[in-house]
Amino acid sequence: MSSYGAESDHPHGSYSVVESFPDAYDYGPGEEEGALGSIGSESKPRIVLMGLRRSGKSSISKVVFHKLSPNETLFLESTSKVVKDDISNSSFVQFQIWDFPGQIDFFDPAFDSDHIFGGCGALIFVIDAQDDYRDALVRLHQTVTRAYQVNQSIKFEVFIHKVDGLTDDRKIEAQRDIHQHATEDLSDAGLEGIHLSFYLTSIYDHSIFEAFSRVVQKLIPQLPTLENLLNILISNSGIEKAFLFDVVSKIYIATDSSPVDMQSYELCCDMIDVVIDVSCIYGLRDDVDGTAYDQHSLSIIRLNNGTILYLREVNRFLALVCLLREDVFERQGLIEYNFHCFREAIQEVFDIRRKAMMATPSSASARDSP
């Protein structure tokens, strides 16, 4: 990296840092989009985390959504009850995460399948790839079968987790073996219509963020619109790759139609960390309230290979991060103009979504409650 620039010319107030984020970077209703923050939890999509004990479910949730260091997850206690987490950043990333203990018994009368799976948008089953996963495959089949009986629209996602300790050949072998056994079990049960998606994940690299991005995107009805807007932006600006990031979790909620290169995604994630860290140190003042990341946030990082990383604030919790060539960036004025058009289009999508959600009965009752 040869140089970078992180612009934050406007004064800001005091802050408190937890990992690399100030307190304002917890999930909660935004100022300009506060109407979305009042939406009842029951109206939000639900992501259910399941798997055997010590498979890494709680660690995933803590690392992705609570900025816990991967090394600190070693001290997490095993989950003994259902943990509900409300993820709401007043944009498209609004859902609940229910983390279930590994010893859950589907045949227990206290287990209410209709309530748990009825409002479920996605079910993530976590398998420890470093352990003997035969028991996990049995539990996966039981879980998917029970959930599908209740709700056939659930997206079933399988995280083949803790692959950081495996060789590349062993990763491929484990994924092929798990995929084959899981699909055969469903086929033998006459459930060929169930589609399982498989991901190799680890909390020690960006694979868990990339996998969660894919899951969350399936719960965003506006995804085709967002992808189309990004395609229009890059085609008219000469941009090679563009991501629309949730700044808090580093989940990308949309990208253009070109394939995602893992190295490019990691660069963009690292850029967000750099911008937040530098802004927290140098972009804040004690005399005025504010946050390190706001509507004036802009960063340009020039790499030694002639690539430019370009970050612009879209709203309080969303950022556009692009990769482009240095010669293309000579037309910075055109890129700036196209970005402003893109941000206005995103805001229109927000407005339509807000009006639609406020029109639902659950939203109305939530707004009327004291």
C-alpha positions in Angstrom: 0.0 0.0 0.0 1.6 3.3 -1.1 -0.8 5.8 0.4 -4.3 6.4 1.6 -6.6 9.3 2.3 -9.4 9.4 4.8 -11.4 12.6 4.7 -13.3 13.7 7.8 -13.3 17.5 7.8 -16.3 18.1 10.0 -16.0 18.1 13.8 -17.3 15.3 16.0 -17.8 14.6 19.6 -16.6 12.2 22.2 -16.7 8.5 21.7 -15.8 5.2 23.4 -14.1 2.5 21.4 -15.1 -1.2 21.6 -12.7 -3.1 19.3 -12.6 -0.7 16.3 -16.1 0.8 16.6 -17.4 3.6 18.8 -20.6 3.1 20.8 -22.7 4.6 18.0 -21.9 1.6 15.9 -24.2 -0.7 17.8 -27.3 -1.8 15.9 -30.2 0.5 16.5 -32.6 2.9 14.8 -30.9 5.7 12.8 -31.9 9.3 12.9 -33.1 9.8 9.4 -34.7 6.3 9.3 -36.1 6.1 12.8 -39.5 4.9 11.5 -37.9 1.6 10.6 -36.5 1.2 14.1 -40.0 1.1 15.6 -40.9 -2.0 13.5 -41.9 -4.9 15.8 -39.4 -7.8 16.0 -42.0 -10.3 14.9 -42.2 -8.6 11.4 -38.4 -9.1 10.9 -37.0 -12.1 9.1 -35.5 -14.7 11.5 -32.2 -16.6 11.0 -32.0 -19.7 13.2 -28.5 -21.1 14.1 -28.4 -24.8 14.9 -25.9 -27.5 15.2 -24.3 -29.9 17.7 -22.6 -28.6 20.9 -19.3 -26.8 20.4 -19.7 -26.6 16.7 -19.1 -22.8 16.8 -22.6 -21.3 16.5 -22.2 -18.7 19.3 -18.7 -17.8 18.1 -20.0 -17.0 14.6 -22.7 -14.7 16.0 -20.3 -12.9 18.4 -17.6 -12.4 15.7 -19.9 -11.2 12.9 -22.4 -9.0 14.8 -20.7 -8.1 18.1 -17.1 -7.5 16.9 -15.6 -10.1 19.3 -12.1 -11.1 18.5 -11.8 -14.7 17.2 -9.3 -15.5 19.9 -11.7 -14.3 22.6 -14.4 -16.9 21.5 -12.3 -19.6 23.2 -13.7 -18.3 26.5 -17.3 -18.4 25.5 -19.5 -20.8 27.5 -21.5 -23.5 25.7 -25.1 -22.2 24.9 -27.6 -23.8 27.3 -30.7 -21.9 26.2 -32.1 -20.1 23.2 -30.3 -16.8 22.7 -32.3 -14.2 20.7 -30.3 -11.3 19.0 -32.1 -8.4 17.3 -30.0 -7.1 14.4 -31.4 -3.8 13.3 -29.3 -1.0 11.6 -32.2 0.9 10.1 -31.4 -0.2 6.5 -31.8 -3.5 4.7 -30.0 -5.5 7.4 -32.9 -6.1 9.8 -33.5 -9.5 11.2 -33.4 -11.7 14.3 -30.8 -14.4 15.1 -31.9 -17.3 17.3 -29.0 -19.3 18.6 -30.2 -22.7 19.7 -28.3 -25.0 22.1 -26.8 -28.1 20.6 -28.6 -30.6 22.9 -32.0 -29.5 21.7 -34.6 -32.3 21.5 -37.1 -32.0 18.6 -39.3 -34.6 20.2 -39.6 -32.7 23.5 -43.2 -31.5 24.0 -41.8 -28.1 25.0 -40.2 -27.7 21.5 -42.7 -25.6 19.5 -41.8 -26.3 15.9 -44.5 -24.1 14.5 -43.4 -21.1 16.4 -39.7 -21.6 15.8 -39.8 -22.5 12.1 -43.0 -20.7 11.1 -41.4 -17.2 11.0 -38.0 -18.5 10.0 -36.4 -17.0 6.8 -33.1 -19.0 6.9 -31.8 -21.9 8.9 -28.1 -22.1 9.3 -26.8 -25.5 10.4 -23.2 -25.4 11.6 -21.0 -28.5 11.3 -17.5 -28.8 12.9 -15.3 -29.9 10.0 -12.5 -30.9 12.4 -14.7 -33.4 14.2 -16.4 -36.6 13.3 -19.5 -35.2 11.6 -21.6 -38.4 11.2 -23.7 -37.4 14.2 -24.0 -33.9 12.8 -25.3 -35.2 9.5 -28.0 -37.2 11.4 -29.0 -34.0 13.3 -28.9 -32.0 10.1 -31.4 -34.4 8.4 -33.7 -34.3 11.5 -33.6 -30.5 11.6 -34.2 -29.9 7.9 -37.0 -32.4 7.8 -38.8 -31.0 10.8 -38.4 -27.4 9.6 -39.5 -28.2 6.1 -42.7 -29.7 7.4 -43.6 -26.4 9.1 -42.3 -23.9 6.5 -41.3 -24.9 3.0 -40.0 -21.4 2.2 -37.1 -21.6 4.6 -33.6 -21.2 3.0 -31.4 -24.0 4.3 -27.7 -23.1 4.7 -24.9 -25.4 5.9 -21.8 -23.9 7.3 -18.9 -26.4 7.2 -17.1 -24.6 10.0 -13.6 -24.5 11.5 -11.9 -25.2 8.2 -8.9 -23.0 9.1 -7.1 -26.1 10.5 -7.6 -28.1 7.4 -5.5 -28.4 4.2 -7.1 -27.3 0.9 -7.5 -30.9 -0.2 -9.1 -31.8 3.1 -11.5 -28.9 2.8 -12.7 -30.0 -0.6 -13.0 -33.6 0.6 -15.1 -32.6 3.6 -17.4 -30.4 1.6 -17.9 -33.1 -1.0 -18.5 -35.8 1.6 -21.0 -33.7 3.6 -22.8 -32.5 0.5 -23.1 -36.1 -0.8 -24.4 -37.6 2.4 -26.8 -34.8 3.2 -28.4 -34.8 -0.3 -28.6 -38.6 -0.3 -30.4 -38.7 3.0 -32.9 -36.2 1.8 -33.4 -38.1 -1.5 -33.9 -41.4 0.4 -36.6 -39.6 2.5 -38.4 -38.4 -0.7 -37.4 -34.8 0.0 -35.6 -34.0 -3.3 -37.2 -30.6 -3.4 -35.2 -29.3 -0.5 -32.2 -27.3 -1.6 -29.1 -27.1 0.7 -26.4 -24.5 0.2 -22.9 -25.3 1.6 -20.2 -22.9 2.7 -16.6 -23.4 4.0 -16.3 -21.0 6.9 -13.9 -19.9 9.6 -14.0 -17.1 12.1 -10.2 -16.5 11.6 -10.6 -15.2 8.1 -13.2 -13.4 6.0 -15.0 -16.6 4.9 -17.6 -16.3 7.7 -18.5 -12.8 6.6 -18.8 -13.8 3.0 -21.0 -16.8 3.8 -23.3 -14.7 6.1 -23.5 -12.1 3.3 -24.9 -14.7 0.9 -27.4 -15.8 3.5 -28.6 -12.3 4.4 -28.9 -11.4 0.7 -31.5 -14.1 0.3 -33.7 -12.3 2.8 -33.6 -9.0 1.1 -36.5 -8.6 -1.4 -34.9 -5.5 -2.9 -31.7 -7.4 -3.9 -32.4 -7.5 -7.7 -33.0 -3.7 -7.6 -29.7 -3.1 -5.6 -27.7 -5.3 -8.0 -29.2 -3.6 -11.0 -28.2 -0.2 -9.6 -24.7 -1.3 -8.9 -24.4 -2.7 -12.5 -25.5 0.6 -13.9 -23.0 2.4 -11.7 -20.0 0.4 -12.6 -20.8 0.3 -16.3 -21.1 4.1 -16.5 -18.1 4.8 -14.3 -15.5 2.3 -15.4 -15.4 0.6 -12.0 -14.2 -3.0 -11.9 -16.1 -4.2 -8.8 -18.5 -2.6 -6.3 -19.9 -3.7 -3.0 -22.6 -2.2 -0.9 -21.5 -2.9 2.7 -23.1 -2.9 6.1 -20.3 -1.0 7.9 -21.0 -2.6 11.3 -20.8 -6.2 10.4 -18.8 -6.0 7.1 -21.6 -8.0 5.4 -22.1 -6.9 1.9 -25.8 -6.8 1.2 -25.4 -6.5 -2.6 -22.7 -6.5 -5.3 -22.7 -6.2 -9.1 -23.2 -9.2 -11.3 -19.5 -10.0 -11.8 -18.1 -12.9 -9.8 -16.9 -12.2 -6.3 -13.1 -12.5 -5.9 -12.3 -13.4 -2.3 -9.2 -11.3 -2.3 -11.1 -8.2 -3.5 -13.7 -8.8 -0.8 -11.0 -9.0 1.9 -9.4 -5.8 0.6 -12.7 -4.0 0.9 -13.3 -5.3 4.5 -9.8 -4.2 5.5 -10.5 -0.8 4.0 -13.5 -0.4 6.2 -11.5 -1.2 9.3 -8.8 1.3 8.3 -11.3 4.1 7.7 -13.1 3.5 11.0 -9.9 3.2 13.0 -8.2 6.3 11.5 -11.5 8.3 11.8 -11.8 7.3 15.4 -8.3 8.6 16.1 -8.1 11.7 14.0 -11.7 12.5 12.8 -13.3 13.2 16.2 -13.4 16.3 18.3 -14.6 16.8 21.9 -16.7 19.9 21.3 -19.4 18.6 19.0 -21.4 15.4 19.0 -20.9 13.0 16.1 -19.5 9.7 15.0 -16.4 8.7 13.1 -18.5 7.6 10.1 -21.0 10.0 8.7 -22.3 11.6 5.5 -19.0 13.2 4.8 -17.0 10.0 5.0 -14.8 9.4 2.0 -11.6 7.4 1.6 -9.3 6.7 -1.3 -6.5 4.1 -1.0 -4.0 3.7 -3.8 -2.3 0.2 -4.0 1.1 -0.4 -5.5 -0.4 -2.4 -8.4 -2.3 0.6 -9.8 -5.6 -0.4 -8.2 -7.6 2.2 -6.2 -10.0 1.4 -3.4 -12.8 4.0 -3.2 -15.2 4.2 -0.2 -18.2 6.6 0.0 -20.9 6.8 2.7 -24.4 5.9 1.4 -26.2 6.3 4.7 -25.5 5.9 8.4 -24.7 2.2 8.2 -24.1 1.6 4.5 -21.0 2.3 2.5 -20.2 1.8 -1.2 -16.7 0.3 -1.7 -15.3 0.1 -5.2 -12.2 -1.2 -6.9 -11.0 0.6 -10.1 -7.9 1.2 -12.1 -5.8 4.3 -11.5 -6.2 5.6 -15.0 -10.0 5.4 -14.7 -9.9 7.5 -11.5 -8.7 10.4 -13.5 -12.4 10.9 -14.3 -13.1 11.4 -10.6 -15.8 14.1 -11.4 -17.8 11.6 -13.4 -17.5 9.0 -10.7 -18.6 11.5 -8.0 -21.6 12.5 -10.1 -22.6 8.9 -10.8 -22.3 8.1 -7.1 -24.6 10.9 -6.1 -27.2 9.5 -8.6 -26.7 6.1 -7.1 -27.2 7.3 -3.5 -30.4 9.1 -4.5 -31.7 5.9 -6.1 -30.8 3.9 -2.9 -32.7 6.5 -0.8 -35.8 6.1 -3.0 -35.6 2.3 -2.5 -35.4 3.0 1.3 -38.4 5.3 1.1 -40.5 2.7 -0.7 -39.5 0.0 1.8 -40.2 2.2 4.7 -43.7 3.1 3.5 -44.4 -0.6 2.8 -43.3 -1.7 6.3 -45.2 1.1 8.0 -48.3 0.1 6.2 -48.3 -3.4 7.8 -50.5 -4.0 10.8 -47.6 -5.1 13.0 -45.8 -1.8 12.2 -49.0 0.2 13.0 -49.5 -1.5 16.3 -45.8 -1.0 17.2 -46.0 2.7 16.4 -49.2 3.1 18.5 -47.7 1.4 21.6 -46.3 3.7 24.3 
